[in-house]
Structure formats: C-alpha cells, structure tokens
C-alpha cells in the first residue's frame, strides 16, 4: 500500500519499522521540527526522523500543517492510499482527513473511548487501571473520536511505569497497524462508532501533576508515581528543598497514627504517612542537587527527625 507516515516520538518508531519491513511503500515521513535538547540545548532530531533517514525515506518537518499549502500540494501529488498517524503531535486538518481513500489511520495507546488525549499511557497507570491496550481508528475532526477499526488488550503489571509499558504497547501497536492495513485492503474490517458515554480523558501532563498530595491514599499516590515517569515524576519538598520519589511500595503493615506527609524511620526503612491512615514505604528517592539514593542512604545521610513532614501537607 502507498502510505504517508506521520509520527514523532520513540513510540512511533516500531510502527514505521514494521511498515517498511512488511513491504509497504512509505512515500513520505512527516514529523515535527528538530527541537533544542539537553543541557547544551542543541537541536536534536525526533526519533522518527532519525529512523526515516536511516531507512532512506524522504522526510519533511513542517512547523504547521493546517494551512500549509506546500505540504498539501505535496501530499495531493503523492496521492497515498492511507495516511498513518502515530504520536505525531499535531491536529490533522480536514483537507488531510479527506485526502486518502482509506482515510487517516491513527494508532492510539488506549482502549478507546477510554483515555482520549495526549497522555493515555500515563493516565491509565495513574488511575490504577490493570488493563490497557491499543486502538487503530479513522481520524475525524474530534479529539480521538473517530471510528474504531481494531483493538487489542494488554495487561498493566503491578510494577509497570509509563517507561516500561510504552515500549510494549508500541510493539503491539505496530503489529495492530499492519493487521489494520491488511483488513482495509481485504475489506474485512467493520468500523464501529465509539460510545461517548464511556469516554474518559487523558490530558497533556503539566508539571504540577507530579506534586505529591499526601492527603491522597497511598495506592493512588503510588499509581501516580508509576504513571508520571519520567516526567513530571513525583516530587515534594524536604527542609525547603525539592525531593523526588523514584520508587516506592505500599506499606506492608499498619504504621500507626501517621499524619499525611509524616516520615517514620523503622531501622533502615522509611515510611510516609498518606491519606486515610495508609502509608508508603520509600525505596529510592533523590534530594535536590544530589544523586538518586536508597531509603537507607537517605536515612543515614539526612537523619529525619521523629514527626518531620514532607511537603505542605
């Protein structure tokens, strides 16, 4: 099939790889412009661009697409049978939606209509889901509201973070995209409407989402810590400086009357009071300006006092 591929992040890389390996004719790769990255703020190419160049595929990086006449003329000249969109990061305009005969096919990392939006992997974990999945759908003018083509489920392991789950979903989603294209060519896929009453949102993450509210119950705090990796993470304050929690687990036994945010040292273990009498056991954390360290090293280095609390709780 003659296709155009629109994608930007690492999540989109397996889909592009598999398309090429399966023999599809990727006529053009559309990705976002290079962005400043790292301490030196040097321009860095997005992962999809790097892969496309290694495969010898033509690449364009328009800053905007809605009223981009040059891009429109280029796509109309290519006349692709489908435009495939995986984590591109731009709203697809109507002229682009209407162009290919098979439409614009999006790979979305959730079981739509759940978790529509920019951060479905992160929010699924943060809200305590135990199952997620991938969906291919035909893009329309709404936010992830188009007709569903195919779906496949994947369990979320108790230890999963957004960092560990995303590559598995990306690999599964790549195969789902190939299966979708085969089904469209064969005419065997029956698109189905989404039920808007079952829709939930997964909005773009803001820095403040990572601030720990110790009035939440421990399981919810832990889910958010897992979901918001690597950014915005899970952070609070300790002695007027930033403190990041990298790993934690639910306290295995009752911790007594700990108030939210209160620290308790038991031997070389560090516990934190949370809402409704629940508690977390800290595994790994990072004080501002320091390296990541174990709870044991933190206890020996900082010697938390009895009753000392984190954050503003």
SULJOUR-V559376 format. One line per field, one symbol per residue. psi: psi as a letter, one per 30 degrees, with the letter a starting at -180 (. if undefined). Layout:
# SULJOUR-V559376
psi = ???
This chain:
# SULJOUR-V559376
psi = kjlkkjleleffeeeeeeeeefgkjjfkkklllklklaefhkkkkleeeeeeeffgkkklikelfehjeeeeeeeeefhlfkkkjjhegkkkleeeefelfgajkkjkhlikgkhkafheeeeeefggkfkaalkklkkafajhglkkdllklkkjlffklfeeeeeeeeeeeeeeeeeeeeeeefgfkjkkkkjffgklkilkklefffkkjfflleeeeeeeeeehkfkgajlakjhglkkkkekllkkflkgaiklkfkkkkjcgkklkkalhgllkkkekljlkgllklleeeeeeefiklkfkllag.
